[in-house]
Amino acid sequence: MVEAGLEILAQRLRTPYGEIDLLVADENWIIGVEVKSRSTLRDGAEALAPRQAERLMASFGYVLETRPEWCRPNTRFDVIVVDREGQARRIMDALRLT
């Protein structure tokens, strides 16, 4: 479910704060992606706990600080939810660096 024109920078990227499932970028954006697989899309959308969201944002911030070659003018963090039938939905800008 990666958009055309986006380059995959990393998959399952481990940082001292946790793991980011996917990092993608084009010339204007770097996008962190968390993938949640649950029995329903709704369950997947509700599966991201506040503590995990904090770890993801800390991990994303760490990547931006330590990998300047990956930095872009814009950032966002999306969540992709997948149900048991394989249907997927992307929640764009689901998490925000503060």
C-alpha positions as a Python dict, from the first residue, in 0.01 Angstrom:
ca = {
    (1, 'M'): (0, 0, 0),
    (2, 'V'): (295, 229, -62),
    (3, 'E'): (201, 511, -299),
    (4, 'A'): (362, 539, -638),
    (5, 'G'): (662, 770, -625),
    (6, 'L'): (753, 685, -265),
    (7, 'E'): (1086, 521, -198),
    (8, 'I'): (1115, 270, 87),
    (9, 'L'): (1398, 390, 311),
    (10, 'A'): (1370, 122, 578),
    (11, 'Q'): (1155, -165, 696),
    (12, 'R'): (1131, -275, 1058),
    (13, 'L'): (1380, -8, 1159),
    (14, 'R'): (1498, -55, 1514),
    (15, 'T'): (1589, 249, 1723),
    (16, 'P'): (1674, 286, 2093),
    (17, 'Y'): (1307, 383, 2146),
    (18, 'G'): (1139, 105, 1951),
    (19, 'E'): (1074, -15, 1600),
    (20, 'I'): (918, 167, 1305),
    (21, 'D'): (751, -72, 1063),
    (22, 'L'): (820, 132, 752),
    (23, 'L'): (985, 458, 647),
    (24, 'V'): (906, 594, 302),
    (25, 'A'): (992, 920, 130),
    (26, 'D'): (969, 1128, -182),
    (27, 'E'): (1143, 1460, -243),
    (28, 'N'): (903, 1649, -12),
    (29, 'W'): (795, 1399, 254),
    (30, 'I'): (935, 1143, 493),
    (31, 'I'): (658, 926, 628),
    (32, 'G'): (675, 682, 916),
    (33, 'V'): (425, 397, 896),
    (34, 'E'): (289, 165, 1164),
    (35, 'V'): (101, -142, 1041),
    (36, 'K'): (-171, -293, 1260),
    (37, 'S'): (-327, -626, 1167),
    (38, 'R'): (-647, -718, 1350),
    (39, 'S'): (-967, -909, 1281),
    (40, 'T'): (-1146, -590, 1171),
    (41, 'L'): (-1032, -254, 1037),
    (42, 'R'): (-1198, -86, 1335),
    (43, 'D'): (-1005, -306, 1580),
    (44, 'G'): (-684, -220, 1397),
    (45, 'A'): (-758, 151, 1409),
    (46, 'E'): (-818, 131, 1784),
    (47, 'A'): (-515, -89, 1856),
    (48, 'L'): (-257, 187, 1886),
    (49, 'A'): (-221, 259, 2257),
    (50, 'P'): (-100, 602, 2376),
    (51, 'R'): (222, 453, 2516),
    (52, 'Q'): (304, 288, 2183),
    (53, 'A'): (226, 614, 2001),
    (54, 'E'): (475, 794, 2228),
    (55, 'R'): (744, 532, 2151),
    (56, 'L'): (676, 560, 1778),
    (57, 'M'): (710, 938, 1789),
    (58, 'A'): (1032, 912, 1993),
    (59, 'S'): (1165, 664, 1736),
    (60, 'F'): (1065, 890, 1446),
    (61, 'G'): (1231, 1190, 1612),
    (62, 'Y'): (1545, 985, 1669),
    (63, 'V'): (1559, 887, 1301),
    (64, 'L'): (1516, 1248, 1191),
    (65, 'E'): (1797, 1357, 1425),
    (66, 'T'): (2042, 1081, 1337),
    (67, 'R'): (1980, 1035, 964),
    (68, 'P'): (1997, 1388, 815),
    (69, 'E'): (2020, 1240, 464),
    (70, 'W'): (1663, 1115, 510),
    (71, 'C'): (1521, 1450, 622),
    (72, 'R'): (1262, 1617, 402),
    (73, 'P'): (1074, 1948, 430),
    (74, 'N'): (760, 1766, 554),
    (75, 'T'): (700, 1477, 794),
    (76, 'R'): (401, 1269, 892),
    (77, 'F'): (325, 937, 1054),
    (78, 'D'): (56, 715, 904),
    (79, 'V'): (-108, 400, 1035),
    (80, 'I'): (-215, 122, 800),
    (81, 'V'): (-474, -119, 937),
    (82, 'V'): (-532, -459, 781),
    (83, 'D'): (-821, -693, 859),
    (84, 'R'): (-834, -1073, 846),
    (85, 'E'): (-966, -1064, 486),
    (86, 'G'): (-663, -862, 377),
    (87, 'Q'): (-848, -533, 333),
    (88, 'A'): (-631, -237, 425),
    (89, 'R'): (-698, 123, 517),
    (90, 'R'): (-444, 401, 561),
    (91, 'I'): (-498, 663, 828),
    (92, 'M'): (-289, 955, 707),
    (93, 'D'): (-117, 1179, 961),
    (94, 'A'): (-242, 958, 1244),
    (95, 'L'): (40, 1065, 1479),
    (96, 'R'): (212, 1399, 1506),
    (97, 'L'): (554, 1502, 1637),
    (98, 'T'): (514, 1772, 1899),
}
